[in-house]
Amino acid sequence: MGWRGVVAGLAIAAAAIGAGAAPSARAATVAKSASCGKAAGPFSVRGTRVLDRSGRAFVSYGTTVPGLQVRNWQGQAGLDLKKITATASDWCANTVRLQLSQDTLLGPNRTGFNHRYMAAIESEVSLAERERLVVVLNDNTEFTAPGGPQTEVEPTPGTETFWRDMAAVYGRNPQVIFDLFNDPRAYSRGMPLAREWRLWLNGGRYGSTVYPFGMAKLAQYVRTTVRARNLLWVEGPDYSISFDGMTRQGALLHVSGVVYTVHHPLGPPDAASWNDDFGYLLAAGVAPVVEGEWTNREPTPTPYPTGPSSTCWPDAPTTVPQYLRYLAAHGVGLNAFELAPGNMIKSYANLADPTTINSRTWSCNSDAESQPGQGAGALLLAWFKRHNG
Protein backbone atom coordinates (compact mmCIF):
# COMPACT_ATOMS: atom_id res chain seq x y z
CA MET A 1 0.00 0.00 0.00
CA GLY A 2 1.28 3.51 -0.84
CA TRP A 3 2.00 5.82 2.06
CA ARG A 4 -0.92 8.10 1.16
CA GLY A 5 -3.15 5.07 1.50
CA VAL A 6 -1.71 4.35 4.93
CA VAL A 7 -2.51 7.92 5.96
CA ALA A 8 -6.11 7.43 4.90
CA GLY A 9 -6.34 4.15 6.81
CA LEU A 10 -4.96 5.63 10.01
CA ALA A 11 -7.24 8.65 9.68
CA ILE A 12 -10.24 6.30 9.43
CA ALA A 13 -9.04 4.53 12.58
CA ALA A 14 -8.78 7.86 14.36
CA ALA A 15 -12.29 8.76 13.33
CA ALA A 16 -13.53 5.42 14.57
CA ILE A 17 -12.11 6.12 18.02
CA GLY A 18 -14.14 9.31 18.26
CA ALA A 19 -17.22 7.73 16.68
CA GLY A 20 -17.26 4.97 19.26
CA ALA A 21 -18.57 7.28 21.96
CA ALA A 22 -22.27 7.65 22.58
CA PRO A 23 -23.80 10.79 20.98
CA SER A 24 -24.38 12.48 24.34
CA ALA A 25 -20.83 11.73 25.48
CA ARG A 26 -19.44 13.00 22.19
CA ALA A 27 -21.48 16.19 22.47
CA ALA A 28 -20.19 16.76 25.99
CA THR A 29 -16.63 16.28 24.78
CA VAL A 30 -17.12 18.82 21.98
CA ALA A 31 -18.65 21.27 24.45
CA LYS A 32 -15.70 20.92 26.84
CA SER A 33 -13.23 21.47 24.01
CA ALA A 34 -15.11 24.51 22.73
CA SER A 35 -14.96 26.16 26.16
CA CYS A 36 -11.16 26.17 26.09
CA GLY A 37 -8.91 28.58 24.22
CA LYS A 38 -7.54 27.68 20.79
CA ALA A 39 -4.90 29.45 18.75
CA ALA A 40 -4.45 30.01 15.02
CA GLY A 41 -1.22 30.74 13.20
CA PRO A 42 0.86 31.86 11.53
CA PHE A 43 2.77 32.77 14.68
CA SER A 44 5.38 35.48 14.97
CA VAL A 45 7.79 36.72 17.63
CA ARG A 46 7.70 40.28 18.90
CA GLY A 47 10.09 40.95 21.74
CA THR A 48 9.37 38.34 24.41
CA ARG A 49 5.90 37.45 23.15
CA VAL A 50 4.57 35.08 20.52
CA LEU A 51 1.65 36.51 18.54
CA ASP A 52 -1.03 34.61 16.64
CA ARG A 53 -2.44 35.59 13.27
CA SER A 54 -4.72 38.18 14.90
CA GLY A 55 -1.86 39.80 16.80
CA ARG A 56 -2.93 38.36 20.14
CA ALA A 57 -0.47 36.75 22.54
CA PHE A 58 -0.16 33.00 22.11
CA VAL A 59 0.79 31.08 25.25
CA SER A 60 1.19 27.33 24.75
CA TYR A 61 -0.73 25.01 27.09
CA GLY A 62 -0.46 21.35 26.20
CA THR A 63 0.96 17.88 26.50
CA THR A 64 3.70 15.84 24.88
CA VAL A 65 2.66 12.68 23.04
CA PRO A 66 5.77 10.51 22.63
CA GLY A 67 4.54 7.29 21.01
CA LEU A 68 6.23 7.91 17.66
CA GLN A 69 9.67 8.25 19.23
CA VAL A 70 9.93 4.61 20.34
CA ARG A 71 10.96 1.56 18.34
CA ASN A 72 7.53 -0.04 18.70
CA TRP A 73 5.80 3.06 17.37
CA GLN A 74 3.21 0.99 15.49
CA GLY A 75 1.94 -0.38 18.79
CA GLN A 76 1.52 3.16 20.16
CA ALA A 77 -0.48 4.64 17.28
CA GLY A 78 -3.97 4.05 18.69
CA LEU A 79 -3.05 5.30 22.15
CA ASP A 80 -1.39 8.37 20.65
CA LEU A 81 -4.61 9.28 18.86
CA LYS A 82 -6.60 8.94 22.09
CA LYS A 83 -4.07 11.13 23.91
CA ILE A 84 -4.36 13.84 21.25
CA THR A 85 -8.13 13.88 21.58
CA ALA A 86 -7.92 13.94 25.37
CA THR A 87 -5.42 16.80 25.24
CA ALA A 88 -7.93 18.91 23.34
CA SER A 89 -11.14 17.85 25.05
CA ASP A 90 -10.29 16.87 28.63
CA TRP A 91 -7.15 18.86 29.43
CA CYS A 92 -8.26 22.27 28.12
CA ALA A 93 -5.08 22.56 26.04
CA ASN A 94 -4.28 24.45 22.85
CA THR A 95 -1.09 22.57 21.91
CA VAL A 96 0.15 19.03 21.44
CA ARG A 97 3.85 18.21 21.08
CA LEU A 98 4.72 15.08 19.09
CA GLN A 99 8.11 13.50 19.68
CA LEU A 100 9.42 11.95 16.46
CA SER A 101 12.47 9.84 15.62
CA GLN A 102 14.74 10.93 12.78
CA ASP A 103 16.32 7.47 12.69
CA THR A 104 12.96 5.75 12.29
CA LEU A 105 12.06 8.09 9.43
CA LEU A 106 15.39 7.91 7.61
CA GLY A 107 16.72 4.48 8.54
CA PRO A 108 20.27 3.64 9.62
CA ASN A 109 22.74 6.27 8.41
CA ARG A 110 20.07 8.03 6.32
CA THR A 111 19.83 5.12 3.90
CA GLY A 112 16.09 5.28 3.24
CA PHE A 113 12.72 6.80 3.94
CA ASN A 114 9.99 5.09 5.96
CA HIS A 115 6.72 5.89 4.21
CA ARG A 116 4.59 4.12 6.80
CA TYR A 117 6.19 6.14 9.55
CA MET A 118 5.59 9.39 7.67
CA ALA A 119 1.99 8.32 7.22
CA ALA A 120 1.64 7.85 10.97
CA ILE A 121 3.04 11.34 11.55
CA GLU A 122 0.54 12.82 9.12
CA SER A 123 -2.31 10.94 10.75
CA GLU A 124 -1.49 12.36 14.20
CA VAL A 125 -0.99 15.88 12.88
CA SER A 126 -4.27 15.72 10.95
CA LEU A 127 -6.21 14.60 14.02
CA ALA A 128 -4.63 17.34 16.13
CA GLU A 129 -5.53 19.97 13.58
CA ARG A 130 -9.12 18.72 13.43
CA GLU A 131 -9.14 19.18 17.20
CA ARG A 132 -7.92 22.77 16.58
CA LEU A 133 -4.63 22.19 18.38
CA VAL A 134 -1.32 23.80 17.56
CA VAL A 135 1.10 20.99 16.70
CA VAL A 136 4.75 20.96 17.77
CA LEU A 137 6.97 18.49 15.86
CA ASN A 138 10.04 17.51 17.86
CA ASP A 139 13.09 15.69 16.48
CA ASN A 140 14.11 13.07 19.03
CA THR A 141 17.33 11.05 18.70
CA GLU A 142 17.33 9.28 22.06
CA PHE A 143 15.62 6.16 20.70
CA THR A 144 17.37 4.96 17.55
CA ALA A 145 15.91 2.54 15.04
CA PRO A 146 17.14 -1.07 15.18
CA GLY A 147 20.56 -1.23 13.58
CA GLY A 148 20.84 2.53 13.63
CA PRO A 149 23.78 4.66 14.71
CA GLN A 150 24.70 5.51 18.26
CA THR A 151 22.30 7.99 19.82
CA GLU A 152 23.11 11.46 18.52
CA VAL A 153 23.64 14.07 21.22
CA GLU A 154 23.83 17.08 18.89
CA PRO A 155 22.46 17.80 15.40
CA THR A 156 23.95 15.76 12.56
CA PRO A 157 23.53 15.78 8.77
CA GLY A 158 20.64 13.40 9.44
CA THR A 159 18.93 16.14 11.43
CA GLU A 160 19.06 18.42 8.41
CA THR A 161 17.58 15.67 6.24
CA PHE A 162 14.82 15.11 8.78
CA TRP A 163 13.82 18.78 8.72
CA ARG A 164 14.09 18.95 4.94
CA ASP A 165 11.48 16.19 4.78
CA MET A 166 9.30 17.78 7.48
CA ALA A 167 9.51 21.17 5.78
CA ALA A 168 8.40 19.66 2.49
CA VAL A 169 5.10 18.71 4.16
CA TYR A 170 4.68 21.25 6.97
CA GLY A 171 7.06 24.12 6.21
CA ARG A 172 4.17 26.40 5.23
CA ASN A 173 1.59 25.06 7.68
CA PRO A 174 0.73 27.91 10.05
CA GLN A 175 -0.47 25.53 12.80
CA VAL A 176 2.80 23.59 13.03
CA ILE A 177 5.84 24.54 15.15
CA PHE A 178 9.27 22.95 14.66
CA ASP A 179 11.07 21.90 17.87
CA LEU A 180 14.49 21.45 16.29
CA PHE A 181 16.34 18.95 18.49
CA ASN A 182 15.28 17.17 21.64
CA ASP A 183 17.53 17.57 24.69
CA PRO A 184 20.92 18.54 23.18
CA ARG A 185 23.52 16.65 25.20
CA ALA A 186 26.98 17.90 24.17
CA TYR A 187 28.05 18.06 27.77
CA SER A 188 30.35 16.15 30.11
CA ARG A 189 31.13 16.62 33.79
CA GLY A 190 33.66 19.38 34.35
CA MET A 191 33.14 21.01 30.96
CA PRO A 192 33.58 24.80 31.22
CA LEU A 193 30.40 26.77 30.68
CA ALA A 194 31.93 28.69 27.77
CA ARG A 195 32.86 25.44 25.99
CA GLU A 196 29.39 24.01 26.60
CA TRP A 197 27.73 26.95 24.92
CA ARG A 198 30.22 26.99 21.99
CA LEU A 199 29.58 23.32 21.29
CA TRP A 200 25.84 23.87 21.50
CA LEU A 201 25.99 26.86 19.17
CA ASN A 202 28.58 25.80 16.58
CA GLY A 203 29.59 22.20 17.25
CA GLY A 204 33.28 21.28 17.43
CA ARG A 205 35.53 18.85 19.26
CA TYR A 206 35.75 18.01 22.94
CA GLY A 207 38.26 15.31 23.82
CA SER A 208 37.83 12.52 21.31
CA THR A 209 34.24 13.46 20.44
CA VAL A 210 33.38 15.55 17.39
CA TYR A 211 30.04 17.32 17.19
CA PRO A 212 29.37 17.99 13.47
CA PHE A 213 27.58 21.29 13.93
CA GLY A 214 25.46 23.15 16.40
CA MET A 215 22.08 24.78 16.74
CA ALA A 216 23.08 27.92 14.83
CA LYS A 217 23.68 26.01 11.61
CA LEU A 218 20.58 23.87 12.07
CA ALA A 219 18.31 26.85 12.69
CA GLN A 220 19.79 28.68 9.70
CA TYR A 221 19.31 25.60 7.52
CA VAL A 222 15.65 25.24 8.47
CA ARG A 223 14.91 28.93 8.06
CA THR A 224 16.88 29.79 4.90
CA THR A 225 17.83 26.61 3.03
CA VAL A 226 14.53 24.73 3.19
CA ARG A 227 12.67 28.02 3.81
CA ALA A 228 10.36 26.82 6.54
CA ARG A 229 8.12 29.59 7.84
CA ASN A 230 7.24 27.85 11.09
CA LEU A 231 7.85 29.15 14.57
CA LEU A 232 11.01 27.47 15.91
CA TRP A 233 11.39 26.06 19.41
CA VAL A 234 15.04 25.71 20.41
CA GLU A 235 16.26 23.74 23.42
CA GLY A 236 19.42 24.47 25.39
CA PRO A 237 22.46 22.29 26.19
CA ASP A 238 22.67 19.62 28.89
CA TYR A 239 19.08 18.42 28.35
CA SER A 240 17.81 22.01 28.23
CA ILE A 241 17.44 22.26 32.00
CA SER A 242 18.83 25.81 31.98
CA PHE A 243 19.77 28.73 29.73
CA ASP A 244 22.07 30.16 32.37
CA GLY A 245 25.06 31.85 30.70
CA MET A 246 23.58 31.94 27.22
CA THR A 247 23.71 35.70 26.73
CA ARG A 248 27.04 36.11 28.57
CA GLN A 249 28.60 33.59 26.19
CA GLY A 250 27.13 35.23 23.08
CA ALA A 251 25.19 32.09 22.18
CA LEU A 252 21.94 33.63 20.92
CA LEU A 253 20.58 32.45 17.58
CA HIS A 254 20.22 35.06 14.86
CA VAL A 255 17.26 33.77 12.90
CA SER A 256 13.66 34.93 13.04
CA GLY A 257 10.85 33.33 14.98
CA VAL A 258 12.82 31.63 17.78
CA VAL A 259 11.34 30.61 21.15
CA TYR A 260 13.74 29.14 23.70
CA THR A 261 12.34 26.10 25.44
CA VAL A 262 13.41 24.84 28.86
CA HIS A 263 12.85 21.28 30.15
CA HIS A 264 12.47 20.21 33.78
CA PRO A 265 14.52 22.92 35.55
CA LEU A 266 16.75 21.17 38.05
CA GLY A 267 16.55 23.62 40.87
CA PRO A 268 16.77 24.53 43.65
CA PRO A 269 13.10 25.08 42.84
CA ASP A 270 12.56 28.73 43.66
CA ALA A 271 12.07 32.03 41.86
CA ALA A 272 15.75 33.00 42.03
CA SER A 273 16.76 29.75 40.35
CA TRP A 274 14.07 30.07 37.68
CA ASN A 275 15.22 33.62 36.98
CA ASP A 276 18.76 32.34 36.42
CA ASP A 277 17.58 29.42 34.31
CA PHE A 278 15.34 31.30 31.88
CA GLY A 279 13.49 34.21 33.47
CA TYR A 280 16.32 36.63 32.73
CA LEU A 281 15.67 36.16 28.98
CA LEU A 282 12.25 37.71 29.53
CA ALA A 283 13.36 40.38 31.97
CA ALA A 284 16.07 41.55 29.55
CA GLY A 285 13.71 41.49 26.57
CA VAL A 286 15.80 38.88 24.76
CA ALA A 287 13.26 36.33 23.50
CA PRO A 288 10.11 34.36 24.38
CA VAL A 289 10.39 31.25 26.53
CA VAL A 290 8.21 28.16 26.88
CA GLU A 291 8.41 25.26 29.34
CA GLY A 292 8.48 22.62 26.61
CA GLU A 293 8.50 19.41 28.63
CA TRP A 294 7.73 19.24 32.33
CA THR A 295 6.35 16.94 34.97
CA ASN A 296 6.65 16.43 38.70
CA ARG A 297 5.95 13.01 40.15
CA GLU A 298 6.99 10.64 42.85
CA PRO A 299 9.68 8.35 41.45
CA THR A 300 8.89 4.76 40.66
CA PRO A 301 10.46 2.11 42.92
CA THR A 302 14.11 1.07 42.63
CA PRO A 303 16.12 1.06 40.36
CA TYR A 304 14.91 4.65 39.89
CA PRO A 305 17.61 6.84 41.51
CA THR A 306 16.84 8.12 44.96
CA GLY A 307 16.91 11.72 46.00
CA PRO A 308 15.80 14.92 44.26
CA SER A 309 15.81 15.22 40.48
CA SER A 310 14.38 17.56 37.90
CA THR A 311 11.17 15.49 37.80
CA CYS A 312 10.71 15.13 41.56
CA TRP A 313 11.04 18.17 43.77
CA PRO A 314 11.19 17.13 47.45
CA ASP A 315 8.95 20.02 48.44
CA ALA A 316 6.64 19.67 45.40
CA PRO A 317 3.41 20.27 47.37
CA THR A 318 4.65 23.84 47.87
CA THR A 319 6.98 24.47 44.93
CA VAL A 320 4.84 23.08 42.09
CA PRO A 321 2.06 25.64 42.71
CA GLN A 322 4.76 28.31 43.06
CA TYR A 323 6.28 27.29 39.73
CA LEU A 324 2.93 27.43 37.95
CA ARG A 325 2.26 30.88 39.41
CA TYR A 326 5.75 31.98 38.29
CA LEU A 327 5.11 30.81 34.73
CA ALA A 328 1.73 32.52 34.56
CA ALA A 329 3.12 35.79 35.94
CA HIS A 330 5.80 35.79 33.24
CA GLY A 331 3.54 34.72 30.37
CA VAL A 332 5.33 31.39 29.94
CA GLY A 333 3.37 28.38 28.68
CA LEU A 334 3.89 24.75 29.59
CA ASN A 335 3.70 21.42 27.79
CA ALA A 336 3.40 18.55 30.23
CA PHE A 337 5.04 15.15 29.97
CA GLU A 338 2.90 13.06 29.60
CA LEU A 339 -0.56 11.43 29.69
CA ALA A 340 0.84 8.28 31.30
CA PRO A 341 0.12 6.54 34.62
CA GLY A 342 2.07 8.07 37.48
CA ASN A 343 2.81 11.24 35.53
CA MET A 344 -0.36 13.16 34.69
CA ILE A 345 -2.96 10.40 34.91
CA LYS A 346 -3.70 7.47 37.21
CA SER A 347 -4.26 4.86 34.50
CA TYR A 348 -4.86 4.48 30.78
CA ALA A 349 -8.44 3.47 31.59
CA ASN A 350 -9.33 7.17 31.94
CA LEU A 351 -7.13 9.80 30.28
CA ALA A 352 -9.06 12.52 32.10
CA ASP A 353 -8.42 11.24 35.64
CA PRO A 354 -5.39 13.19 36.91
CA THR A 355 -2.78 12.27 39.45
CA THR A 356 -2.61 14.25 42.67
CA ILE A 357 0.08 15.29 45.14
CA ASN A 358 -0.49 14.31 48.75
CA SER A 359 1.38 16.79 50.93
CA ARG A 360 1.51 14.31 53.84
CA THR A 361 3.08 11.39 51.98
CA TRP A 362 5.04 12.95 49.10
CA SER A 363 8.63 11.71 48.87
CA CYS A 364 11.47 11.71 46.33
CA ASN A 365 13.22 8.84 48.09
CA SER A 366 12.16 5.60 46.40
CA ASP A 367 13.10 3.64 49.52
CA ALA A 368 10.62 5.66 51.58
CA GLU A 369 7.66 5.71 49.21
CA SER A 370 4.40 5.31 51.01
CA GLN A 371 2.01 6.22 48.19
CA PRO A 372 3.63 5.74 44.77
CA GLY A 373 1.99 7.09 41.65
CA GLN A 374 1.48 10.64 42.86
CA GLY A 375 1.93 13.44 40.34
CA ALA A 376 1.05 16.99 39.41
CA GLY A 377 -1.75 16.13 36.98
CA ALA A 378 -4.58 17.72 38.96
CA LEU A 379 -2.60 20.90 39.52
CA LEU A 380 -1.80 21.14 35.81
CA LEU A 381 -5.38 20.51 34.79
CA ALA A 382 -6.61 23.28 37.08
CA TRP A 383 -3.85 25.57 35.78
CA PHE A 384 -4.76 24.90 32.13
CA LYS A 385 -8.45 25.56 32.84
CA ARG A 386 -7.71 28.75 34.72
CA HIS A 387 -5.45 30.25 32.06
CA ASN A 388 -6.86 28.71 28.89
CA GLY A 389 -10.47 28.17 29.89
C-alpha positions in Angstrom: 0.0 0.0 0.0 1.3 3.5 -0.8 2.0 5.8 2.1 -0.9 8.1 1.2 -3.2 5.1 1.5 -1.7 4.4 4.9 -2.5 7.9 6.0 -6.1 7.4 4.9 -6.3 4.2 6.8 -5.0 5.6 10.0 -7.2 8.6 9.7 -10.2 6.3 9.4 -9.0 4.5 12.6 -8.8 7.9 14.4 -12.3 8.8 13.3 -13.5 5.4 14.6 -12.1 6.1 18.0 -14.1 9.3 18.3 -17.2 7.7 16.7 -17.3 5.0 19.3 -18.6 7.3 22.0 -22.3 7.7 22.6 -23.8 10.8 21.0 -24.4 12.5 24.3 -20.8 11.7 25.5 -19.4 13.0 22.2 -21.5 16.2 22.5 -20.2 16.8 26.0 -16.6 16.3 24.8 -17.1 18.8 22.0 -18.7 21.3 24.5 -15.7 20.9 26.8 -13.2 21.5 24.0 -15.1 24.5 22.7 -15.0 26.2 26.2 -11.2 26.2 26.1 -8.9 28.6 24.2 -7.5 27.7 20.8 -4.9 29.5 18.7 -4.5 30.0 15.0 -1.2 30.7 13.2 0.9 31.9 11.5 2.8 32.8 14.7 5.4 35.5 15.0 7.8 36.7 17.6 7.7 40.3 18.9 10.1 41.0 21.7 9.4 38.3 24.4 5.9 37.4 23.1 4.6 35.1 20.5 1.7 36.5 18.5 -1.0 34.6 16.6 -2.4 35.6 13.3 -4.7 38.2 14.9 -1.9 39.8 16.8 -2.9 38.4 20.1 -0.5 36.8 22.5 -0.2 33.0 22.1 0.8 31.1 25.2 1.2 27.3 24.8 -0.7 25.0 27.1 -0.5 21.4 26.2 1.0 17.9 26.5 3.7 15.8 24.9 2.7 12.7 23.0 5.8 10.5 22.6 4.5 7.3 21.0 6.2 7.9 17.7 9.7 8.3 19.2 9.9 4.6 20.3 11.0 1.6 18.3 7.5 0.0 18.7 5.8 3.1 17.4 3.2 1.0 15.5 1.9 -0.4 18.8 1.5 3.2 20.2 -0.5 4.6 17.3 -4.0 4.0 18.7 -3.0 5.3 22.2 -1.4 8.4 20.7 -4.6 9.3 18.9 -6.6 8.9 22.1 -4.1 11.1 23.9 -4.4 13.8 21.3 -8.1 13.9 21.6 -7.9 13.9 25.4 -5.4 16.8 25.2 -7.9 18.9 23.3 -11.1 17.9 25.1 -10.3 16.9 28.6 -7.2 18.9 29.4 -8.3 22.3 28.1 -5.1 22.6 26.0 -4.3 24.5 22.9 -1.1 22.6 21.9 0.2 19.0 21.4 3.8 18.2 21.1 4.7 15.1 19.1 8.1 13.5 19.7 9.4 12.0 16.5 12.5 9.8 15.6 14.7 10.9 12.8 16.3 7.5 12.7 13.0 5.8 12.3 12.1 8.1 9.4 15.4 7.9 7.6 16.7 4.5 8.5 20.3 3.6 9.6 22.7 6.3 8.4 20.1 8.0 6.3 19.8 5.1 3.9 16.1 5.3 3.2 12.7 6.8 3.9 10.0 5.1 6.0 6.7 5.9 4.2 4.6 4.1 6.8 6.2 6.1 9.6 5.6 9.4 7.7 2.0 8.3 7.2 1.6 7.8 11.0 3.0 11.3 11.6 0.5 12.8 9.1 -2.3 10.9 10.8 -1.5 12.4 14.2 -1.0 15.9 12.9 -4.3 15.7 11.0 -6.2 14.6 14.0 -4.6 17.3 16.1 -5.5 20.0 13.6 -9.1 18.7 13.4 -9.1 19.2 17.2 -7.9 22.8 16.6 -4.6 22.2 18.4 -1.3 23.8 17.6 1.1 21.0 16.7 4.8 21.0 17.8 7.0 18.5 15.9 10.0 17.5 17.9 13.1 15.7 16.5 14.1 13.1 19.0 17.3 11.1 18.7 17.3 9.3 22.1 15.6 6.2 20.7 17.4 5.0 17.5 15.9 2.5 15.0 17.1 -1.1 15.2 20.6 -1.2 13.6 20.8 2.5 13.6 23.8 4.7 14.7 24.7 5.5 18.3 22.3 8.0 19.8 23.1 11.5 18.5 23.6 14.1 21.2 23.8 17.1 18.9 22.5 17.8 15.4 23.9 15.8 12.6 23.5 15.8 8.8 20.6 13.4 9.4 18.9 16.1 11.4 19.1 18.4 8.4 17.6 15.7 6.2 14.8 15.1 8.8 13.8 18.8 8.7 14.1 18.9 4.9 11.5 16.2 4.8 9.3 17.8 7.5 9.5 21.2 5.8 8.4 19.7 2.5 5.1 18.7 4.2 4.7 21.2 7.0 7.1 24.1 6.2 4.2 26.4 5.2 1.6 25.1 7.7 0.7 27.9 10.0 -0.5 25.5 12.8 2.8 23.6 13.0 5.8 24.5 15.2 9.3 22.9 14.7 11.1 21.9 17.9 14.5 21.4 16.3 16.3 19.0 18.5 15.3 17.2 21.6 17.5 17.6 24.7 20.9 18.5 23.2 23.5 16.7 25.2 27.0 17.9 24.2 28.1 18.1 27.8 30.3 16.2 30.1 31.1 16.6 33.8 33.7 19.4 34.3 33.1 21.0 31.0 33.6 24.8 31.2 30.4 26.8 30.7 31.9 28.7 27.8 32.9 25.4 26.0 29.4 24.0 26.6 27.7 27.0 24.9 30.2 27.0 22.0 29.6 23.3 21.3 25.8 23.9 21.5 26.0 26.9 19.2 28.6 25.8 16.6 29.6 22.2 17.2 33.3 21.3 17.4 35.5 18.8 19.3 35.8 18.0 22.9 38.3 15.3 23.8 37.8 12.5 21.3 34.2 13.5 20.4 33.4 15.5 17.4 30.0 17.3 17.2 29.4 18.0 13.5 27.6 21.3 13.9 25.5 23.1 16.4 22.1 24.8 16.7 23.1 27.9 14.8 23.7 26.0 11.6 20.6 23.9 12.1 18.3 26.8 12.7 19.8 28.7 9.7 19.3 25.6 7.5 15.6 25.2 8.5 14.9 28.9 8.1 16.9 29.8 4.9 17.8 26.6 3.0 14.5 24.7 3.2 12.7 28.0 3.8 10.4 26.8 6.5 8.1 29.6 7.8 7.2 27.8 11.1 7.9 29.2 14.6 11.0 27.5 15.9 11.4 26.1 19.4 15.0 25.7 20.4 16.3 23.7 23.4 19.4 24.5 25.4 22.5 22.3 26.2 22.7 19.6 28.9 19.1 18.4 28.3 17.8 22.0 28.2 17.4 22.3 32.0 18.8 25.8 32.0 19.8 28.7 29.7 22.1 30.2 32.4 25.1 31.8 30.7 23.6 31.9 27.2 23.7 35.7 26.7 27.0 36.1 28.6 28.6 33.6 26.2 27.1 35.2 23.1 25.2 32.1 22.2 21.9 33.6 20.9 20.6 32.5 17.6 20.2 35.1 14.9 17.3 33.8 12.9 13.7 34.9 13.0 10.8 33.3 15.0 12.8 31.6 17.8 11.3 30.6 21.1 13.7 29.1 23.7 12.3 26.1 25.4 13.4 24.8 28.9 12.9 21.3 30.1 12.5 20.2 33.8 14.5 22.9 35.5 16.8 21.2 38.0 16.5 23.6 40.9 16.8 24.5 43.7 13.1 25.1 42.8 12.6 28.7 43.7 12.1 32.0 41.9 15.8 33.0 42.0 16.8 29.8 40.4 14.1 30.1 37.7 15.2 33.6 37.0 18.8 32.3 36.4 17.6 29.4 34.3 15.3 31.3 31.9 13.5 34.2 33.5 16.3 36.6 32.7 15.7 36.2 29.0 12.2 37.7 29.5 13.4 40.4 32.0 16.1 41.5 29.6 13.7 41.5 26.6 15.8 38.9 24.8 13.3 36.3 23.5 10.1 34.4 24.4 10.4 31.2 26.5 8.2 28.2 26.9 8.4 25.3 29.3 8.5 22.6 26.6 8.5 19.4 28.6 7.7 19.2 32.3 6.4 16.9 35.0 6.6 16.4 38.7 5.9 13.0 40.1 7.0 10.6 42.9 9.7 8.4 41.5 8.9 4.8 40.7 10.5 2.1 42.9 14.1 1.1 42.6 16.1 1.1 40.4 14.9 4.6 39.9 17.6 6.8 41.5 16.8 8.1 45.0 16.9 11.7 46.0 15.8 14.9 44.3 15.8 15.2 40.5 14.4 17.6 37.9 11.2 15.5 37.8 10.7 15.1 41.6 11.0 18.2 43.8 11.2 17.1 47.5 8.9 20.0 48.4 6.6 19.7 45.4 3.4 20.3 47.4 4.7 23.8 47.9 7.0 24.5 44.9 4.8 23.1 42.1 2.1 25.6 42.7 4.8 28.3 43.1 6.3 27.3 39.7 2.9 27.4 38.0 2.3 30.9 39.4 5.7 32.0 38.3 5.1 30.8 34.7 1.7 32.5 34.6 3.1 35.8 35.9 5.8 35.8 33.2 3.5 34.7 30.4 5.3 31.4 29.9 3.4 28.4 28.7 3.9 24.8 29.6 3.7 21.4 27.8 3.4 18.5 30.2 5.0 15.1 30.0 2.9 13.1 29.6 -0.6 11.4 29.7 0.8 8.3 31.3 0.1 6.5 34.6 2.1 8.1 37.5 2.8 11.2 35.5 -0.4 13.2 34.7 -3.0 10.4 34.9 -3.7 7.5 37.2 -4.3 4.9 34.5 -4.9 4.5 30.8 -8.4 3.5 31.6 -9.3 7.2 31.9 -7.1 9.8 30.3 -9.1 12.5 32.1 -8.4 11.2 35.6 -5.4 13.2 36.9 -2.8 12.3 39.5 -2.6 14.3 42.7 0.1 15.3 45.1 -0.5 14.3 48.7 1.4 16.8 50.9 1.5 14.3 53.8 3.1 11.4 52.0 5.0 12.9 49.1 8.6 11.7 48.9 11.5 11.7 46.3 13.2 8.8 48.1 12.2 5.6 46.4 13.1 3.6 49.5 10.6 5.7 51.6 7.7 5.7 49.2 4.4 5.3 51.0 2.0 6.2 48.2 3.6 5.7 44.8 2.0 7.1 41.6 1.5 10.6 42.9 1.9 13.4 40.3 1.1 17.0 39.4 -1.7 16.1 37.0 -4.6 17.7 39.0 -2.6 20.9 39.5 -1.8 21.1 35.8 -5.4 20.5 34.8 -6.6 23.3 37.1 -3.8 25.6 35.8 -4.8 24.9 32.1 -8.5 25.6 32.8 -7.7 28.7 34.7 -5.5 30.3 32.1 -6.9 28.7 28.9 -10.5 28.2 29.9 
